[in-house]
Amino acid sequence: APAPAPAPAPTNGAQAIPGLEETTELVPGTLLVTHPGSVEPCFGRAVMVMARHDDEVGSATAGSCAWIINKPTNTTLGKIMSGTPSPDSAKLRRVADVFEHQPIYIGGPCESPMIVLHSLDELEGCSTKLHDGLYYGYQDCLETALELIDEEAASPSDFKLVLGTSLWGRGQLMGEMKQNHWVLVKGSAESIRHVVMDDLKPSDDMESMLASLQGTMVSPEGAELWGKVMSSLHGEYAAFGPLASIQRHSLDLAMASFHVLK
């Protein structure tokens, strides 16, 4: 009788993303990822993209700024716009219509204007560069994008809309990194774009939705992205990639133990 076929290798649901590696350089476009040992509730399993870092004494912009990019919500731009007076500008009304179904991501606990992340070089004029082929802008970016969408050179899904930001005072973020709260990750243009622009689904159960809106956890797909980033790193971090899908309270225990051992 023929020998039985070998069983398929198990998969962990957290495939590594080529081109990512740990770094110590805090510059725009790097990823700031919650350390496996951190149990900070507002940033549990968060993946963030750095926008600014300046620790110079006396600098008017001293401090750090980043946006969480793996906390999608069930709120869309259309839902937000429906609760506000109809825009006077025809272009703004068009933005509301074209981007009606685009989900809003929670970028952090601090208030901010809506941030628009994208990878379209054609919009460089209304955007600030984060990394090669990755930019951020504000509402006027969406207005400018209408022409590209009309020409079918872009689509609404090419944009990630973020409300809220994460801010640190001068020296604060570096201090948290020394206490193992964060892992800093750099990557190729392709790998960073893949992480930042990943289209993630929000949670579909009420408890998870409320927790996500309160900033205390990410959706399952958001947690999976955190796991993929962890799996992409060498050494001890890679072992935590497969744990991304474990329920939050259980994972907290494992992470807390890891933090103590560190």
C-alpha positions in Angstrom: 0.0 0.0 0.0 1.3 3.5 -0.7 2.7 5.4 2.2 0.2 8.0 3.6 0.8 11.6 2.5 2.5 13.7 5.1 0.3 16.0 7.2 0.4 19.6 6.1 2.6 21.9 8.2 0.7 23.9 10.7 0.2 27.6 10.0 0.1 30.2 12.7 -1.9 32.9 10.9 0.8 35.5 11.3 2.9 35.4 8.1 6.1 37.4 8.2 6.3 40.5 6.0 9.6 40.5 4.0 11.7 43.6 4.4 11.0 44.5 8.0 13.7 44.7 10.7 14.2 46.2 14.2 15.9 49.6 14.4 16.8 52.2 16.9 16.4 55.3 14.7 13.2 57.3 15.3 12.4 58.9 12.0 9.2 59.5 10.0 8.0 56.4 8.2 9.3 53.9 10.8 6.8 51.7 12.6 6.2 52.0 16.3 4.9 48.7 17.5 3.6 47.8 21.0 6.2 45.7 22.7 5.0 42.1 23.6 5.7 42.9 27.3 3.6 46.1 27.4 0.1 46.0 28.9 -0.7 49.7 28.3 -4.5 49.5 27.5 -4.7 52.4 25.0 -2.0 50.8 22.8 -2.6 47.1 23.1 -1.2 45.4 20.0 -1.0 48.7 18.2 1.0 49.3 15.0 1.8 52.9 14.4 3.6 54.9 11.8 5.9 57.7 13.0 5.2 61.1 11.6 7.6 63.3 13.6 10.3 63.0 16.3 12.3 65.9 17.6 14.0 65.9 21.0 16.1 69.1 20.5 16.1 71.3 23.5 14.2 74.6 22.8 12.6 73.3 19.6 9.1 74.6 19.0 8.1 71.2 17.7 9.9 69.1 20.4 8.3 65.8 21.0 6.9 62.9 18.9 3.8 62.2 16.8 2.5 58.9 15.4 -0.7 57.4 14.2 -2.1 53.9 15.0 -3.0 52.3 11.7 -4.5 49.0 12.8 -7.6 50.2 14.7 -10.5 50.3 12.2 -13.9 51.2 13.4 -17.4 50.6 12.0 -17.7 54.4 11.6 -17.4 55.7 8.0 -16.8 59.1 6.6 -20.4 59.1 5.4 -21.7 58.5 8.9 -19.6 61.4 10.2 -20.7 63.7 7.5 -24.3 62.8 7.9 -24.2 64.2 11.5 -22.9 67.6 10.4 -24.5 70.4 8.4 -24.3 69.9 4.6 -21.1 71.4 3.3 -21.4 74.7 1.4 -18.7 73.7 -1.0 -19.8 71.5 -4.0 -16.3 69.9 -3.8 -16.8 69.0 -0.2 -20.2 67.5 -0.9 -18.6 65.4 -3.6 -15.9 64.3 -1.2 -18.7 63.2 1.2 -20.3 61.2 -1.6 -17.2 59.6 -3.1 -15.6 58.6 0.2 -18.9 57.8 1.9 -18.1 54.2 2.7 -14.4 54.7 3.7 -13.9 53.4 7.3 -12.4 55.7 10.0 -9.3 54.4 11.9 -8.5 55.5 15.5 -5.1 57.1 15.3 -4.6 57.7 19.0 -6.1 59.3 22.2 -5.4 62.9 21.3 -7.7 65.0 19.1 -6.5 66.0 15.7 -7.9 66.9 12.2 -8.6 63.9 10.0 -5.3 62.5 8.6 -5.3 61.1 5.1 -2.7 58.4 4.4 -2.0 57.3 0.8 0.7 56.2 -1.6 -0.1 58.3 -4.6 2.9 60.3 -5.9 0.5 62.4 -8.0 -0.7 64.0 -4.7 2.7 65.0 -3.4 1.8 68.7 -3.8 -0.9 68.5 -1.0 0.9 65.9 1.1 4.0 65.4 3.3 6.3 62.4 2.7 6.6 59.8 5.4 8.6 57.2 3.4 9.3 56.5 -0.2 5.9 56.2 -1.8 4.0 57.0 1.4 2.4 60.3 2.2 0.0 62.0 4.6 -2.3 65.0 4.1 -5.5 66.4 5.3 -9.0 66.9 3.9 -7.8 69.0 1.0 -5.9 65.9 -0.2 -9.3 64.1 -0.7 -10.5 67.2 -2.7 -7.5 67.0 -4.9 -7.9 63.3 -5.3 -11.3 63.6 -6.9 -9.7 64.4 -10.3 -7.6 61.2 -10.1 -10.7 59.2 -9.2 -12.7 60.7 -12.1 -9.8 59.7 -14.4 -9.8 56.2 -12.8 -6.2 56.7 -11.8 -7.1 56.2 -8.2 -10.0 54.8 -6.1 -11.4 55.7 -2.6 -9.8 52.5 -1.2 -6.3 54.0 -2.0 -6.8 56.2 1.1 -6.8 55.5 4.8 -8.7 58.0 7.0 -7.4 58.4 10.5 -9.0 60.4 13.4 -7.0 61.1 16.5 -3.2 61.1 17.0 -0.6 59.9 19.5 1.7 62.5 21.0 4.7 62.5 23.4 6.6 65.3 25.0 10.3 65.9 24.5 12.2 62.8 25.7 9.0 60.9 26.7 9.0 58.4 23.8 12.7 57.6 24.2 12.1 57.0 27.9 9.2 54.6 27.1 11.4 52.7 24.6 14.1 52.2 27.3 11.4 50.7 29.5 10.4 48.2 26.7 7.1 49.7 25.9 7.8 49.8 22.1 9.6 48.1 19.3 10.8 50.3 16.5 10.7 48.8 13.0 12.1 50.0 9.7 11.6 48.5 6.3 11.7 48.8 2.5 9.3 51.2 0.8 7.1 48.2 -0.2 7.0 46.6 3.2 6.1 49.9 5.0 3.4 50.7 2.5 2.0 47.2 2.9 1.7 47.6 6.6 0.4 51.2 6.7 -2.1 50.9 3.9 -3.4 47.5 4.8 -7.2 47.6 4.5 -8.5 46.1 7.8 -12.0 45.0 8.8 -13.4 46.3 12.1 -14.7 44.1 14.9 -18.2 42.7 14.3 -19.3 42.0 17.8 -20.6 44.7 20.1 -18.1 44.1 23.0 -15.1 44.3 20.6 -16.5 47.4 18.8 -17.0 49.3 22.1 -13.5 48.3 23.2 -12.0 49.4 19.9 -13.8 52.8 20.0 -12.6 53.3 23.6 -9.1 52.6 22.4 -8.5 49.5 24.6 -8.0 46.9 21.8 -7.7 46.4 18.1 -10.0 44.3 15.9 -9.0 40.7 15.1 -7.5 41.8 11.7 -5.7 44.6 13.5 -4.2 42.1 15.9 -3.2 39.9 13.0 -1.3 42.7 11.5 0.6 43.2 14.8 1.3 39.5 14.7 2.7 39.7 11.2 5.0 42.5 12.1 6.2 40.6 15.2 6.7 37.4 13.1 8.9 39.5 10.7 11.5 40.3 13.4 14.3 38.1 14.6 14.7 36.4 18.0 12.2 36.6 20.8 9.7 38.8 19.1 8.9 36.3 16.4 7.6 33.9 18.9 4.7 36.3 19.8 3.4 36.5 16.2 1.3 33.4 16.5 -0.3 34.7 19.7 -1.9 37.7 18.1 -5.3 36.0 17.7 -5.5 34.9 21.4 -8.2 36.7 23.4 -6.9 40.0 24.8 -7.2 39.1 28.6 -5.3 35.9 28.1 -2.6 37.5 26.0 -2.1 40.2 28.6 -1.1 37.6 31.1 1.5 36.2 28.7 2.8 39.6 27.9 3.0 40.7 31.5 5.1 37.7 32.3 7.3 38.4 29.4 7.8 42.0 30.6 8.8 40.9 34.1 11.3 38.4 32.6 12.8 41.2 30.5 
